[in-house]
Amino acid sequence: MVDQLIFKTIFMKKTLLFITLLITFVGYSQMFDNIPTASGIYINKLIASPSGSDLTNEYIEIRGTANAVIPSDLYFITIEGDGNSSSRGKVSEAILLGDGTRTFGANGILAIITNYTDTDDNSFTASPYKSVISSDATVIEIALTGTDVTSSSSSAVATKTPDIGYDGNLIDATATYMLVTASSNPKGVRIDGTSDSSDADGNINASGDHTSWMLYDSVGYGDDDDVDANENGEFLYAQIVYVQDHASFSAKHKITTSATIVDYATTSDANYILRQGNKTGYTMNDWVISANGSNSSVPNWVFSTSSAKVYPDEFLGWEGIKDVYGQLNPEAAALSVDNVFASKVGIYPNPATLQVNISSTLEINTINVYNLIGKRVLSTSALKNNILDVSNLSSGVYLMKLTSGTLTASKKLIIK
C-alpha cells in the first residue's frame, strides 16, 4: 500500500511537471503570421540586386553566435512576390547553410560568394568580395560553371559546387527573404494561396508545411511594377518590408498582416539591405536600405547622396561600406557628422599602424574612436604634437569622432 502511494505521488509530480513545461512552452512560443519564430540568427547583409551581372556580384551574409555550429536544417529562402508570376507566395529558392560541421566565423559571420568559370574559353571570374571579406568570417565559396558570366539568368549556370541550392542569382524585386529551419527542403512550399496562386492575397496561410518551420529573420523588398494597370500587385511576407511608393499604390501592395511597412519613396531598385550593428528588431532603426550610388560598383560601394535612396539618412554618402564585408555593419548613431567641420580635419597615414597625425584648422578638444558596433575603444583629450597613438588597436575599420567646441566630425580610420 505504501509502495502504491509513493508511486502515485511520483507519477502525479511528473505529470504536473510535464504539464507545467508544456504550458511554459506554449505560453512563451512566438508566432509571426502563422510561422513560429526563434531568435539568435539574423540576415546581416544582402546584395540581391547588384550593379552589373548577378552571377558573381550577389552577396549573402548571415549573423549568428561566434564559432557556433550552424544548424544543419537552416535555410536561406526566397519567396516570389511578383504579382504576375504564377509562383507568387511560393518558396522559389532554398539555400542550405549548415552541413553538420560548418560554423559561424570567429566574429559570428557566415558569408556566401560565387566564382564563375566560362566553359567556352575556360576564363575565370572571381567574386569581387573575396579579397575584402574579414578573415574572421566563415565563407562558403561556390564554383559556378556555364557559358555566359555576364548573364543575370540562372539558365547560364550549368553546375554549382558545392550545390547548396544557390546559383548566384537570387530573386530580387519583388521578393521576401527568410532564414528558417525546416525538417525538409522548403523549396516549392507555398505559404500564400493554393496550387496556382490565383487566390494569393498577401497573407500567410494558416496551414501548410511552413507552420512547422522556425523563422529566425526576414526582410522583403517590393518594386513599383504595379503602376502598370495589368499588374496583379506586389506580394510580401517578411517581418519588415520596404516598398516603392507605397503611399501611391498601397491598394496593390499585398503585405502580410503583422509586417512593418516602410515606404521606400523612390523608383530606384534597392541594391543593398543591411542590418545595423548587432540589432535584432524590425524598425527603420534596425536596418539600412540603399539604391546604387553614382559611379559606384561592387565591392566599392558608395551610398547615394540622395535622401530618396538611402534609409536612414545617417548613411547618406557614406563610403565606408566598401570596407565592411564579413563583419558587423555600423550603426546610424556612429555615422552622424558635421560635414563642415569634417572638411577641416585630416588624418594621416590612413591606413595606420602605430600612430595617426591629426590636422585641423580648429582646435581639437576630444577624440573618441569606436569599433563598428559602436563600442568606444580609445578616448583622449590631450594630443601631443597632434599625434594619436593607435598602437593598441587591432587591425580593422574604426570610426573616429573629433570635437571642437560644439562641432563634431567623424572620420573613418583603418588599422592594418
N, C-alpha and C positions, 0 to 999 in steps of 0.2 A: 504493500500500500504506500509506504514511504517512497519507494523507488518510483512508483507511478506518479506521485505528487511532484517529485523532483523533475521527472521527465516532462510533465505538463508545464511546470514552471519554466524550464529551459526552453521548451517549444514556444510558449507564449512570448517569452522575451525575444527570441529570434524572429518570431513573426512580427512583433511590434517594431523591431529594429529594421526589418525589411520594408515594412510599410512606411516607416519614417524616412528611410533612404529614398524610397520611391517618390514620396511626396516632395522631398527636398529636390530630387532631380527634376520632377515635373514643374515644381514651383520656380526653379531658377533657370530652366531651359529658356532660350530666347528664340524668337522667330522673326524672319523678315518676309512678310507676304507669302506664307506657306512654305518657306525654306528655313530649316533650323540653322542657327548661326553659332559660330565659335569665334575665338579670338587668338591672337598671337602670331598670325602670319598675314602679311599685307602686300599689296601691289606697291612697289617703291617707285618705279619709273617705267613708262610705257611710250614707245615711239612706234605707233601702228600705222602712221601715215606720213612717212618721212619725205623730205625733198629728195628727188632722184628715184632710182629704181628701188622697189621694196625689198628685193630678194636678199640683199646684203646690208641694207640700211635700216631695217627694223631692229628693235631692241626691246628686250623684256628684262625687268629686274623685280625680284621678289625679296621681301624682308622677313626674316624670322629670328630665331634665337641663335646667337653665335655658336658655331660648331655643332649645333643640334642636328640629328639625323632628320632629313626631310621625309615626311610621311610617304610611304610607298603608294598610297592611294590619293595623293594630292594632284589635282589637275588645274591648269590654267585654261579656261574655256572662253569661247566667244559665242554670243547668241545673235543671230541675224535680226536686224531691226528695220531693214529696208521694206517699206510698205508694199512695194511692187514685187517683192520676192515671195515665191511660194514657200520659202523656208523661214519666213519671219516667225519669231518666237521659238526657234529651234536651235539647239547646240550644233553649230557648224564645224567647230574645231575644238579638239580636246588634247592638250599637251600634258603628258605625264611627267611630272617634275621629280618624283622620287624613284629610286631603284632599290631601296632597302639598305643601301650603304652611303649614298651621297649625302653630304651635309651642307648646311649653310656655311658661309665663309667665316673667318675669324672675326669679321665685323658684322656678321648676320645677314650678308647679302648673297643672293644667287642671281647670276646674270646669264642670259641666253643670247648667243650670237650665231650668225651663219656665214660661212665662206662658200664660194661658188667656183666650180671648175667647168669650163665650157668644153664639152666633148668634141666639138668640131675642130678646134685648134689646140686643145689642151691648155688654154690660157686660164690663169687663176686670179680670182678677185677676192681679196681678204676683207673681212669685216672691218670697217673704219674704226670700230670701237676697241678692237683687240689690244691695241697698244696703249690705250688710255684708261683701261679698267684697273681699279685698285687691285694690288696683289693680294689683299686680304679677302677678296671676294672669291666665291666658288663660281667657275664659269663652265657652262655647257656649250661646247663649240660644235656646231653641226655642219658637216660637209655636204653641200648640195652639188649635184651634177645636172647638166642639161645643155641646151643649145642656145640660150638667149638670156644672159645675165641682166640685160637692160630691161627685161620684161618685168611687169608687176603682176604677172599671172602665175598661178600655181601650175598651169599647164607646161611652163618652161622647166619644171623640175622633174627630172627622171628618177633620181634616187636621193635619199637623205640618210646620213649616218652620224650618230645613232638615230634611229627612227623613233622619236618620242611623240610623233603626231604634229610636228611643226615643219613647214616647208618654206619659211621665210616670208610668207605673205598672209598676214592676219586680215580679217575683215576690218575695215576702218570705219567708214561712215555709211550708215548708222549701225552702231554695234554696242553690245553690252559685254564687258569683260568681268569674269568672275574667277575667284580662287575657291575651289570646292574639294572636299574629299568625297569619293563615291566608291561603292563596292565593285562597280564595273565601269568600263569606259563610257562616259556620258555622251559621247558624240551621237547625234541623231535624236537625243531626247528632246521632246517638245514641251516647253514649260508654259506655253500660251496657245490656246486653240487646240484643234484636233489634228487629224492626219494631213489635211491640206491647207491649214492656217486660215481658211476663209472666215472662220469665226473668231480669229485672234482679236483681242480688244485692248491689249496693253497690260492686262492683269495676269499675274502668275496663277496658274491653275491650282485648285485646292487638292488635287490628287495627281499622282504620277510618280515616276522614279525620282524626280527632283525633291520630293518631300522627305526622302531618306538621306539626302546629301547633308553635309555640314558646310555652310557658307562662311568663309573666312573674310572675304573682302570683295568689293565690286565697285565698278565705276562705268559710266556709259557716256557716249557722245553721239549726238544726233545732228545731221546736216540739214540744209534748208531745201532739199529736193521737193518738199511738199508745197512749195509755191506753185508747182505745176498742178493744174486742175485735175489731171489724170492720176496724180499720186495718191495712194491709199493712206499715206501718213508715215510717221516715224515712230517706231516701237522700241521702248527702252525699259529695262527691268532691274537697274542697279540701285544701290543704296544712295548714290549721288549721281545725277545726270546733268551734263552740260548740253544745252540745246540751242542751236542757232535761231535767233529771232523768235523766241518763244512768245513774246508779247503779241506779235502779229499773227502767229499761226498756231496758237495753243490748241485750237479745236482739232487740228490734225496731228497733234503730238499725243500719242497713246503711251502713257507712262504709268508704271505700276504704282499702286496706291501710296505706299509709305516712302517713296523716293524723295530726296531733297532735290529740287529743281533749280538749276542756275541758268538764267537767260544769257547765253553766250552771244552777245549782241554784235555779231559780225557775220559777213558772208564768207570769211576765210575758214577753211577746214582746220581743225586743231591738229597739230603735229605732235606735240609733247603733252603728256599728262603725268604729273609727278605728285608724290606725297611730300608735304613739308616735314623735314626733320624726322622725328620718331613719333609723329602724331598718328592717331588711330580713328579719328572721327569722320563725319560726313557733312562738313560745312566748308564754306569757301576759305576758312582759316586753316583747313587741314590739307588742302590740295593746291596745285598750280596747274593752269592750263594755258597753252600758248600756241598761236599760229606761227608760221615760219617768219623769222626776222629777215629784213632786207640784207642781201649779199651774204647770207649765212648758208652753210652746208654741213651735213653730218661729217664728223662728230663736232665740228667747230661751230656749234650753235650760238646764236646771239638772239636773245629775246627781243621781240619787236618793241619799238618805242611808241607804238600806237596803243592808247589805252583801250581801244576796242578789241585788241587781240591778245591781251595778257591779263589774267586774273591770278592773284591780286596785284594791285598797282605797284607794290614794292619791288616787283620783279621786272618792271619796265626797263629795257635797255641793259639788263644785267648780262654780262658776257661770261661770268664765272661758270655757267652751266657746262661749258666745254671742258672744264677741269673736274667735273663731278660725275664720274661713272664708277659703278661698283661700290658705292658708299652712300651714306645718308645724304639727302638733299638739304640745303639750308632752309631756315625758316624765314618768313617775311620780316619778322621783327629784327632780324640780324642784318637786313639789307637796306634799312631806312638811311638815306643820305641827304646831306645838304650839298647839292651839286656845285653851288658857287664856291663854297669853302673847299670842297673836294678838288676843284680845279686848281687851287692854290697850294696843294700838298703833293709832294713827290716822295716816293720811297724807292731806294735802290741799294744794292742789287736786288732783283726780284725775278727769278728765284734766288733765295738766300740760303746760307748755311749757318753762319755764326753770328752775324750782325747785319743790321739794316740802317742805312743812313736816311734821316728824315729831313726833307727840305720844305720850308713853308714861308710865305710872306707874312704870316701871322704867328704870334706866339702860341706854341702848343702847350696846353695845360695838363692834359692827361692822355694816356694811350692805353687802350684795352684791346687784347687780342682774344678772339673767340674761335672755337672749332665750329664745324658746320652743323652741329646740333645745338649751337647757342651757348655752350659752356665756356666761361671765361678761363683762359689758360695762362694769361700773362697780363699784368697791370703795372703801370708806373706813372708817376707824376714828376719824375726828375730825370731828364735825359742829360747825359754827359757828352758834350761835343756833338749833339744831335744824332747820337748813335744809340740804337736799341739792341740790346743783347738778346738774341733768339736761339742761343746755343742749346737751350734745354727743351726746345720744341721738336717733336717728332716730325718726320717727313710727312707732307700733306698740304692741304689747302686751308687757309685761315682767313678770317675777316678781321681787319684791324680798324678799330674806331678811335678817331682822334678828336679831341675837343679843344676849342679856343673860345673861351667865354661861353656864350650860349650856342655857338655853332658846333655842328658835328659833321665829320666826314668819315666815310667808310672806304677802305681800300682792300683789295684782295692781296693776300700775301701767300706766296708759295715757298715752302721749306723743302729743300731737296736733300 
